[in-house]
Structure formats: C-alpha cells, structure tokens
Amino acid sequence: MILKLLSKDEIIRKYLELEKENAVLKREKEALEKELRKYKNPNTPPSAHPHLKPMTARRVDVKSHKRGAPNGHNGTTKPRKIIGAFRSVEGTIVYETLASLIATWQLQKLDIKKEMHRMLTTNLC
C-alpha cells in the first residue's frame, strides 16, 4: 500500500470539496425524507397519494368535421364509463368512509347489516 503525501493546500482543498458535497447530500436527504413523510403518514388517506390515482383520459387532437368549428371539438361528449376506477374524488372519499365503517364494525364484532340500517335511518332520515 502506497501512501500519497498531500500538501497542506491540497488537503484543505479536498476538505472544502467534501464539505460542499456533504451539504448537497444533506439537502437532498432532507427533501427525500420530506417526500417520504407524505406517503408514510398513517393519517394520509389513499386518495391523497398521486401514484394511486387513476390515469385521466388524455386529450386527442381531432380535426373538426364542420367548417368553422374549432379543432378538437367533436360535438357533445358523452361521459365514458371507467371500469375499475372512481370517476370523482368524492366517490373515493365515500368509498374510504364506508370501508372504514365496515372494518370498524367487523373489529367490534357488530352485525354489519344492522349497523348500516341504524346509521342510514338515524343520520339520513
């Protein structure tokens, strides 16, 4: 093993480079930890995670069929059925709420049908 002797100036220069690199790595680490806290927080509902949200339909450029009509306008658009996904944020929240209620009732060993009937009659009527 051959040791290379460095001058005092070279040692100081290398030390300063390492300090700068260390500061950059600390900032990157803090940013990544902040991002991770968003996903690891037990109070964050699944609907808040962008990687779990369904892909939205992408706009496809369509030439107009009538003269004077703007490009991409193909008349009245019909809502498309999205299979296996929620069509709105409210649908996701309602689903999460119902799933949470049912899971809670199961853990408390309550009759789910009876509890659902009680909740609907007392809270909605």
N, C-alpha and C positions, 0 to 999 in steps of 0.2 A: 504494500500500500504506500503510494507516494503522496505525501502531503504537499500541497502547493502553498507557498507562503505568499500572502497578500499584503500589500502595503496598507497603511492606515487609511489613506483616502479611498482605496478600493473597498475596504471593509465598511467604511461609513456609507459609501455609495450603495453597496449591496444591502446594507441595513435599511436605508431610506427606501429603496425599491421594495423590499419586503414589507415595510410598514405601509406603503401605498397599496400594495396588493392585499394586505390584511384588511385594510379599511374598506376596500371594494368588496371583498368577500363577506365582511360583516354586514354591509348594506344589503347585499344580495340575500344573505341568510335571513335578515330581518324581514325583507319583502316576502320571501317564500314562507316564513313562519306566519306572517300576517294572512297570506292567502290560505294557508293550511287551516288556520283557526276558523276561517269562514266555513270550511267543509267538515271540520271535526267537532264543531259546536253541537252538543246534543239538543239544544233548543231550536236549531235551524230546521224548518220543515223541508222535506224533499223537494217541494216546488220551488224553493229558492236556489237550488243547485242548477246552474246553467247546463251542465252536462247531462242532466236527467230530463230536460225539457224536450218535447218533440220538435223535430225539424219543421219549420214552416215552409209552406209552398213557395217555391222561387218563382219570380216573375219571368215569364217567357215573352219575348218580343214577338208580336203578331202583326202582320200587315193588315191595315184596315180593309174592310170589304166594300165600303162605300166611299165615294169621293167626298173629301172634306172632313171625314172622320179622323180624329187623332190616331196616330199609330198606337197599336197595342190595345185599342178598345174593340172588344168583340161582342158588344151588346151587353145585355143584363147577365151578370154572372150568377150561377146557381151555387149555393153552398154545397161543398163536397163532403161526403161522409169520410171521416178519418177513422180508420179501423185501428183499434188498439191504442188510442191516444185521446187525451182530453182536448176539447175544442176551445176551452177558455180557462183562464186562471181560476175563475170562480168554481168551475167543475172540479178542478184539482183540490181546492180548499174544502169543498163539500165532501169529496171522497175521503180526504185525510181525516176530517172531523168524524165522519161515520165509522171509518175503520178504527179510529181511536176509541170511540164509544163502545163499539162491539168488542174490541180487545179488552177494554176495561171491565166490561160486564162478564166476559169469559173468565178473567182473572179473579173476579169477585164471586164466581160460580153462580151468577144470576141467570134467570131464564131470559134469553135474548129477545124472543118474540114478545114476551110480557113487558119487558123494559122498553122496547121500541114502541109498543102500543101506548104505554103510560107516557112516554116522552112526547109522542105526537099528539095525544089528546090533551095533555096539560099545557104544553108550550105553544101549540098552534091554534087551538080552539078556544 
